[in-house]
């Protein structure tokens, strides 16, 4: 699966879980990461560096998604295998 399609599929899955995704430019002097998940007033928000590569954005989303139970959510087999691989 191409990275752009994978990124889109992962973003769709995050939205199904109620995770809002926010892209913005990180200040390099203050951050070494490319993003992360936080919970504000009971809602999940995933912040992603808008200057991150597609692969880096994918990894940020995978790290966030692996914190959730995906058992009852329909997920493409390729995506589920990818997420399961990162959990190990």
NORDANOR-V170644 format. One record per backbone hydrogen bond with DSSP energy under -0.5 kcal/mol. NH is the residue of the N-H (numbers start at 1). CO is the residue of the C=O. Records with the same first field share a line. If there is no record, write none. Layout:
NH = CO ; CO
This chain:
6 = 2
7 = 3
8 = 4
9 = 5
10 = 6
11 = 7
12 = 8
13 = 9
14 = 10
15 = 11
16 = 12
17 = 13
18 = 15
19 = 14
20 = 18 ; 44
22 = 20 ; 46
24 = 48
26 = 24
28 = 26
30 = 27
31 = 27
36 = 47
38 = 45
40 = 38 ; 43
43 = 40
45 = 38
46 = 20
47 = 36 ; 45
48 = 22
49 = 34
50 = 24
52 = 49
57 = 53
58 = 54
59 = 55
60 = 56
61 = 57
62 = 58
63 = 59
64 = 60
65 = 61
66 = 62
67 = 64
68 = 65
70 = 68
73 = 70
80 = 76
81 = 77
82 = 78
83 = 79
84 = 80
85 = 81
86 = 82
87 = 83
88 = 84
